[in-house]
Amino acid sequence: MKEILKLENKFRKMNAQELYEYATQHYPEIPNVGIGKPKLVIRRLLNLERERLYREEK
């Protein structure tokens, strides 16, 4: 959970262009993940990161 909070803080400090670049670099298989209002992009990225962490735990 701490990792997710750290990521959220990191994402909130980024501007829209940085969020888009992060999204396209880390999730190239999902083409529109970095498009939209920054608040929505942050929510999508956090959900994807949370899913990735749960998969790694199992």
Distance bins in CASP14 RR format, pairs under 12 A and 6 or more apart:
PFRMAT RR
TARGET T0000
AUTHOR 0000-0000-0000
RMODE 2
METHOD distances of the structure
MODEL  1
1 7 0 0 0 0 0 1 0 0 0 0 0
1 8 0 0 0 0 0 1 0 0 0 0 0
1 46 0 0 0 0 0 1 0 0 0 0 0
1 49 0 0 0 0 0 1 0 0 0 0 0
1 50 0 0 0 0 1 0 0 0 0 0 0
1 53 0 0 0 0 1 0 0 0 0 0 0
1 54 0 0 0 0 0 1 0 0 0 0 0
1 57 0 0 0 0 0 1 0 0 0 0 0
2 8 0 0 0 0 0 1 0 0 0 0 0
2 9 0 0 0 0 0 1 0 0 0 0 0
2 53 0 0 0 0 0 1 0 0 0 0 0
3 9 0 0 0 0 0 1 0 0 0 0 0
3 10 0 0 0 0 0 1 0 0 0 0 0
3 46 0 0 0 0 0 1 0 0 0 0 0
3 49 1 0 0 1 0 0 0 0 0 0 0
3 50 0 0 0 0 1 0 0 0 0 0 0
3 52 0 0 0 0 0 1 0 0 0 0 0
3 53 1 0 0 1 0 0 0 0 0 0 0
3 54 0 0 0 0 0 1 0 0 0 0 0
3 56 0 0 0 0 0 1 0 0 0 0 0
3 57 0 0 0 0 0 1 0 0 0 0 0
4 10 0 0 0 0 0 1 0 0 0 0 0
4 11 0 0 0 0 0 1 0 0 0 0 0
4 42 0 0 0 0 0 1 0 0 0 0 0
4 43 0 0 0 0 0 1 0 0 0 0 0
4 45 0 0 0 0 0 1 0 0 0 0 0
4 46 1 0 0 1 0 0 0 0 0 0 0
4 47 0 0 0 0 1 0 0 0 0 0 0
4 48 0 0 0 0 0 1 0 0 0 0 0
4 49 1 0 0 1 0 0 0 0 0 0 0
4 50 1 0 1 0 0 0 0 0 0 0 0
4 51 0 0 0 0 0 1 0 0 0 0 0
4 52 0 0 0 0 0 1 0 0 0 0 0
4 53 1 0 0 1 0 0 0 0 0 0 0
4 54 0 0 0 0 0 1 0 0 0 0 0
5 11 0 0 0 0 0 1 0 0 0 0 0
5 12 0 0 0 0 0 1 0 0 0 0 0
5 46 0 0 0 0 1 0 0 0 0 0 0
5 49 0 0 0 0 0 1 0 0 0 0 0
5 50 0 0 0 0 0 1 0 0 0 0 0
6 12 0 0 0 0 0 1 0 0 0 0 0
6 13 0 0 0 0 0 1 0 0 0 0 0
6 46 0 0 0 0 0 1 0 0 0 0 0
6 49 0 0 0 0 0 1 0 0 0 0 0
6 53 0 0 0 0 0 1 0 0 0 0 0
7 13 0 0 0 0 0 1 0 0 0 0 0
7 14 0 0 0 0 0 1 0 0 0 0 0
7 19 0 0 0 0 0 1 0 0 0 0 0
7 22 0 0 0 0 1 0 0 0 0 0 0
7 26 0 0 0 0 0 1 0 0 0 0 0
7 42 0 0 0 0 1 0 0 0 0 0 0
7 43 0 0 0 0 0 1 0 0 0 0 0
7 45 1 0 0 1 0 0 0 0 0 0 0
7 46 1 0 0 1 0 0 0 0 0 0 0
7 47 0 0 0 0 0 1 0 0 0 0 0
7 48 0 0 0 0 0 1 0 0 0 0 0
7 49 1 0 1 0 0 0 0 0 0 0 0
7 50 0 0 0 0 1 0 0 0 0 0 0
7 52 0 0 0 0 0 1 0 0 0 0 0
7 53 0 0 0 0 1 0 0 0 0 0 0
8 14 0 0 0 0 0 1 0 0 0 0 0
8 39 0 0 0 0 0 1 0 0 0 0 0
8 42 1 0 0 1 0 0 0 0 0 0 0
8 43 0 0 0 0 1 0 0 0 0 0 0
8 45 0 0 0 0 1 0 0 0 0 0 0
8 46 1 0 1 0 0 0 0 0 0 0 0
8 47 0 0 0 0 0 1 0 0 0 0 0
8 49 0 0 0 0 1 0 0 0 0 0 0
8 50 0 0 0 0 0 1 0 0 0 0 0
9 42 0 0 0 0 0 1 0 0 0 0 0
9 46 0 0 0 0 0 1 0 0 0 0 0
10 18 0 0 0 0 1 0 0 0 0 0 0
10 19 0 0 0 0 0 1 0 0 0 0 0
10 22 0 0 0 0 1 0 0 0 0 0 0
10 42 0 0 0 0 1 0 0 0 0 0 0
10 45 0 0 0 0 1 0 0 0 0 0 0
10 46 0 0 0 0 0 1 0 0 0 0 0
10 49 0 0 0 0 0 1 0 0 0 0 0
11 18 0 0 0 0 1 0 0 0 0 0 0
11 19 1 0 0 1 0 0 0 0 0 0 0
11 20 0 0 0 0 0 1 0 0 0 0 0
11 22 1 0 0 1 0 0 0 0 0 0 0
11 23 0 0 0 0 1 0 0 0 0 0 0
11 26 0 0 0 0 0 1 0 0 0 0 0
11 34 0 0 0 0 0 1 0 0 0 0 0
11 38 0 0 0 0 1 0 0 0 0 0 0
11 39 0 0 0 0 1 0 0 0 0 0 0
11 40 0 0 0 0 0 1 0 0 0 0 0
11 41 1 0 0 1 0 0 0 0 0 0 0
11 42 1 0 1 0 0 0 0 0 0 0 0
11 43 0 0 0 0 1 0 0 0 0 0 0
11 44 0 0 0 0 0 1 0 0 0 0 0
11 45 1 0 0 1 0 0 0 0 0 0 0
11 46 1 0 0 1 0 0 0 0 0 0 0
11 47 0 0 0 0 0 1 0 0 0 0 0
11 48 0 0 0 0 0 1 0 0 0 0 0
11 49 0 0 0 0 1 0 0 0 0 0 0
12 18 0 0 0 0 0 1 0 0 0 0 0
12 19 0 0 0 0 1 0 0 0 0 0 0
12 38 0 0 0 0 1 0 0 0 0 0 0
12 39 0 0 0 0 1 0 0 0 0 0 0
12 41 0 0 0 0 0 1 0 0 0 0 0
12 42 1 0 0 1 0 0 0 0 0 0 0
12 43 0 0 0 0 0 1 0 0 0 0 0
12 45 0 0 0 0 0 1 0 0 0 0 0
12 46 0 0 0 0 0 1 0 0 0 0 0
13 19 0 0 0 0 0 1 0 0 0 0 0
13 22 0 0 0 0 0 1 0 0 0 0 0
13 38 0 0 0 0 0 1 0 0 0 0 0
13 42 0 0 0 0 0 1 0 0 0 0 0
14 20 0 0 0 0 1 0 0 0 0 0 0
14 21 0 0 0 0 1 0 0 0 0 0 0
14 22 1 0 0 1 0 0 0 0 0 0 0
14 23 0 0 0 0 0 1 0 0 0 0 0
14 34 0 0 0 0 0 1 0 0 0 0 0
14 38 1 0 0 1 0 0 0 0 0 0 0
14 39 0 0 0 0 0 1 0 0 0 0 0
14 41 0 0 0 0 1 0 0 0 0 0 0
14 42 0 0 0 0 1 0 0 0 0 0 0
14 45 0 0 0 0 1 0 0 0 0 0 0
15 21 0 0 0 0 0 1 0 0 0 0 0
15 22 0 0 0 0 0 1 0 0 0 0 0
15 38 1 0 0 1 0 0 0 0 0 0 0
15 41 0 0 0 0 0 1 0 0 0 0 0
15 42 0 0 0 0 0 1 0 0 0 0 0
16 22 0 0 0 0 0 1 0 0 0 0 0
16 23 0 0 0 0 0 1 0 0 0 0 0
16 34 0 0 0 0 1 0 0 0 0 0 0
16 35 0 0 0 0 1 0 0 0 0 0 0
16 36 0 0 0 0 1 0 0 0 0 0 0
16 37 0 0 0 0 1 0 0 0 0 0 0
16 38 1 0 1 0 0 0 0 0 0 0 0
16 39 0 0 0 0 0 1 0 0 0 0 0
16 40 0 0 0 0 0 1 0 0 0 0 0
16 41 1 0 0 1 0 0 0 0 0 0 0
16 42 0 0 0 0 0 1 0 0 0 0 0
17 23 0 0 0 0 0 1 0 0 0 0 0
17 24 0 0 0 0 0 1 0 0 0 0 0
17 34 0 0 0 0 0 1 0 0 0 0 0
17 35 0 0 0 0 0 1 0 0 0 0 0
17 38 0 0 0 0 0 1 0 0 0 0 0
17 41 0 0 0 0 0 1 0 0 0 0 0
18 24 0 0 0 0 0 1 0 0 0 0 0
18 25 0 0 0 0 0 1 0 0 0 0 0
18 34 0 0 0 0 0 1 0 0 0 0 0
18 38 0 0 0 0 1 0 0 0 0 0 0
18 41 0 0 0 0 0 1 0 0 0 0 0
18 42 0 0 0 0 0 1 0 0 0 0 0
18 45 0 0 0 0 0 1 0 0 0 0 0
19 25 0 0 0 0 0 1 0 0 0 0 0
19 26 0 0 0 0 0 1 0 0 0 0 0
19 27 0 0 0 0 0 1 0 0 0 0 0
19 33 0 0 0 0 1 0 0 0 0 0 0
19 34 1 0 0 1 0 0 0 0 0 0 0
19 35 0 0 0 0 1 0 0 0 0 0 0
19 36 0 0 0 0 1 0 0 0 0 0 0
19 37 0 0 0 0 0 1 0 0 0 0 0
19 38 1 0 1 0 0 0 0 0 0 0 0
19 39 0 0 0 0 0 1 0 0 0 0 0
19 40 0 0 0 0 0 1 0 0 0 0 0
19 41 1 0 1 0 0 0 0 0 0 0 0
19 42 1 0 0 1 0 0 0 0 0 0 0
19 43 0 0 0 0 0 1 0 0 0 0 0
19 44 0 0 0 0 1 0 0 0 0 0 0
19 45 1 0 0 1 0 0 0 0 0 0 0
19 46 0 0 0 0 0 1 0 0 0 0 0
20 26 0 0 0 0 0 1 0 0 0 0 0
20 27 0 0 0 0 0 1 0 0 0 0 0
20 31 0 0 0 0 0 1 0 0 0 0 0
20 32 0 0 0 0 0 1 0 0 0 0 0
20 33 0 0 0 0 1 0 0 0 0 0 0
20 34 1 0 1 0 0 0 0 0 0 0 0
20 35 1 0 0 1 0 0 0 0 0 0 0
20 36 0 0 0 0 1 0 0 0 0 0 0
20 37 0 0 0 0 0 1 0 0 0 0 0
20 38 0 0 0 0 1 0 0 0 0 0 0
20 41 1 0 0 1 0 0 0 0 0 0 0
20 42 0 0 0 0 0 1 0 0 0 0 0
20 44 0 0 0 0 0 1 0 0 0 0 0
20 45 0 0 0 0 0 1 0 0 0 0 0
21 27 0 0 0 0 0 1 0 0 0 0 0
21 28 0 0 0 0 0 1 0 0 0 0 0
21 33 0 0 0 0 0 1 0 0 0 0 0
21 34 0 0 0 0 1 0 0 0 0 0 0
21 41 0 0 0 0 0 1 0 0 0 0 0
21 45 0 0 0 0 0 1 0 0 0 0 0
22 28 0 0 0 0 0 1 0 0 0 0 0
22 33 0 0 0 0 1 0 0 0 0 0 0
22 34 0 0 0 0 1 0 0 0 0 0 0
22 38 0 0 0 0 0 1 0 0 0 0 0
22 41 0 0 0 0 1 0 0 0 0 0 0
22 42 0 0 0 0 0 1 0 0 0 0 0
22 44 0 0 0 0 0 1 0 0 0 0 0
22 45 1 0 0 1 0 0 0 0 0 0 0
22 46 0 0 0 0 0 1 0 0 0 0 0
22 48 0 0 0 0 0 1 0 0 0 0 0
22 49 0 0 0 0 0 1 0 0 0 0 0
23 29 0 0 0 0 0 1 0 0 0 0 0
23 30 1 0 0 1 0 0 0 0 0 0 0
23 31 0 0 0 0 1 0 0 0 0 0 0
23 32 0 0 0 0 1 0 0 0 0 0 0
23 33 1 0 1 0 0 0 0 0 0 0 0
23 34 1 1 0 0 0 0 0 0 0 0 0
23 35 0 0 0 0 1 0 0 0 0 0 0
23 36 0 0 0 0 0 1 0 0 0 0 0
23 38 0 0 0 0 0 1 0 0 0 0 0
23 40 0 0 0 0 0 1 0 0 0 0 0
23 41 1 0 0 1 0 0 0 0 0 0 0
23 42 0 0 0 0 1 0 0 0 0 0 0
23 43 0 0 0 0 0 1 0 0 0 0 0
23 44 1 0 0 1 0 0 0 0 0 0 0
23 45 1 0 0 1 0 0 0 0 0 0 0
23 46 0 0 0 0 0 1 0 0 0 0 0
23 47 0 0 0 0 0 1 0 0 0 0 0
23 48 0 0 0 0 1 0 0 0 0 0 0
23 49 0 0 0 0 0 1 0 0 0 0 0
24 30 0 0 0 0 1 0 0 0 0 0 0
24 31 0 0 0 0 1 0 0 0 0 0 0
24 32 0 0 0 0 0 1 0 0 0 0 0
24 33 1 0 0 1 0 0 0 0 0 0 0
24 34 1 0 0 1 0 0 0 0 0 0 0
24 35 0 0 0 0 1 0 0 0 0 0 0
24 41 0 0 0 0 0 1 0 0 0 0 0
24 45 0 0 0 0 0 1 0 0 0 0 0
25 33 0 0 0 0 0 1 0 0 0 0 0
25 34 0 0 0 0 0 1 0 0 0 0 0
25 45 0 0 0 0 0 1 0 0 0 0 0
26 33 0 0 0 0 1 0 0 0 0 0 0
26 34 0 0 0 0 0 1 0 0 0 0 0
26 44 0 0 0 0 0 1 0 0 0 0 0
26 45 1 0 0 1 0 0 0 0 0 0 0
26 48 0 0 0 0 1 0 0 0 0 0 0
26 49 0 0 0 0 1 0 0 0 0 0 0
26 52 0 0 0 0 1 0 0 0 0 0 0
27 33 1 0 1 0 0 0 0 0 0 0 0
27 34 0 0 0 0 1 0 0 0 0 0 0
27 35 0 0 0 0 0 1 0 0 0 0 0
27 41 0 0 0 0 0 1 0 0 0 0 0
27 44 0 0 0 0 1 0 0 0 0 0 0
27 45 1 0 0 1 0 0 0 0 0 0 0
27 47 0 0 0 0 0 1 0 0 0 0 0
27 48 1 0 0 1 0 0 0 0 0 0 0
27 49 0 0 0 0 1 0 0 0 0 0 0
27 51 0 0 0 0 0 1 0 0 0 0 0
27 52 0 0 0 0 1 0 0 0 0 0 0
28 34 0 0 0 0 0 1 0 0 0 0 0
29 48 0 0 0 0 0 1 0 0 0 0 0
30 41 0 0 0 0 0 1 0 0 0 0 0
30 44 0 0 0 0 1 0 0 0 0 0 0
30 45 0 0 0 0 0 1 0 0 0 0 0
30 47 0 0 0 0 0 1 0 0 0 0 0
30 48 1 0 0 1 0 0 0 0 0 0 0
30 51 0 0 0 0 0 1 0 0 0 0 0
32 40 0 0 0 0 0 1 0 0 0 0 0
32 41 0 0 0 0 1 0 0 0 0 0 0
32 44 0 0 0 0 1 0 0 0 0 0 0
33 40 0 0 0 0 0 1 0 0 0 0 0
33 41 1 0 0 1 0 0 0 0 0 0 0
33 42 0 0 0 0 0 1 0 0 0 0 0
33 43 0 0 0 0 0 1 0 0 0 0 0
33 44 1 0 1 0 0 0 0 0 0 0 0
33 45 1 0 0 1 0 0 0 0 0 0 0
33 46 0 0 0 0 0 1 0 0 0 0 0
33 47 0 0 0 0 1 0 0 0 0 0 0
33 48 1 0 0 1 0 0 0 0 0 0 0
33 49 0 0 0 0 0 1 0 0 0 0 0
34 40 0 0 0 0 1 0 0 0 0 0 0
34 41 1 0 1 0 0 0 0 0 0 0 0
34 42 0 0 0 0 1 0 0 0 0 0 0
34 43 0 0 0 0 0 1 0 0 0 0 0
34 44 1 0 0 1 0 0 0 0 0 0 0
34 45 1 0 0 1 0 0 0 0 0 0 0
34 48 0 0 0 0 0 1 0 0 0 0 0
35 41 1 0 0 1 0 0 0 0 0 0 0
35 44 0 0 0 0 1 0 0 0 0 0 0
35 45 0 0 0 0 0 1 0 0 0 0 0
36 42 0 0 0 0 0 1 0 0 0 0 0
36 43 0 0 0 0 0 1 0 0 0 0 0
36 44 0 0 0 0 1 0 0 0 0 0 0
36 45 0 0 0 0 0 1 0 0 0 0 0
37 43 0 0 0 0 1 0 0 0 0 0 0
37 44 0 0 0 0 0 1 0 0 0 0 0
38 44 0 0 0 0 0 1 0 0 0 0 0
38 45 0 0 0 0 0 1 0 0 0 0 0
39 45 0 0 0 0 0 1 0 0 0 0 0
39 46 0 0 0 0 0 1 0 0 0 0 0
40 46 0 0 0 0 0 1 0 0 0 0 0
40 47 0 0 0 0 0 1 0 0 0 0 0
41 47 0 0 0 0 0 1 0 0 0 0 0
41 48 0 0 0 0 0 1 0 0 0 0 0
42 48 0 0 0 0 0 1 0 0 0 0 0
42 49 0 0 0 0 0 1 0 0 0 0 0
43 49 0 0 0 0 0 1 0 0 0 0 0
43 50 0 0 0 0 0 1 0 0 0 0 0
44 50 0 0 0 0 0 1 0 0 0 0 0
44 51 0 0 0 0 0 1 0 0 0 0 0
45 51 0 0 0 0 0 1 0 0 0 0 0
45 52 0 0 0 0 0 1 0 0 0 0 0
46 52 0 0 0 0 0 1 0 0 0 0 0
46 53 0 0 0 0 0 1 0 0 0 0 0
47 53 0 0 0 0 0 1 0 0 0 0 0
47 54 0 0 0 0 0 1 0 0 0 0 0
48 54 0 0 0 0 0 1 0 0 0 0 0
48 55 0 0 0 0 0 1 0 0 0 0 0
49 55 0 0 0 0 0 1 0 0 0 0 0
49 56 0 0 0 0 0 1 0 0 0 0 0
50 56 0 0 0 0 0 1 0 0 0 0 0
50 57 0 0 0 0 0 1 0 0 0 0 0
51 57 0 0 0 0 0 1 0 0 0 0 0
51 58 0 0 0 0 0 1 0 0 0 0 0
52 58 0 0 0 0 0 1 0 0 0 0 0
END
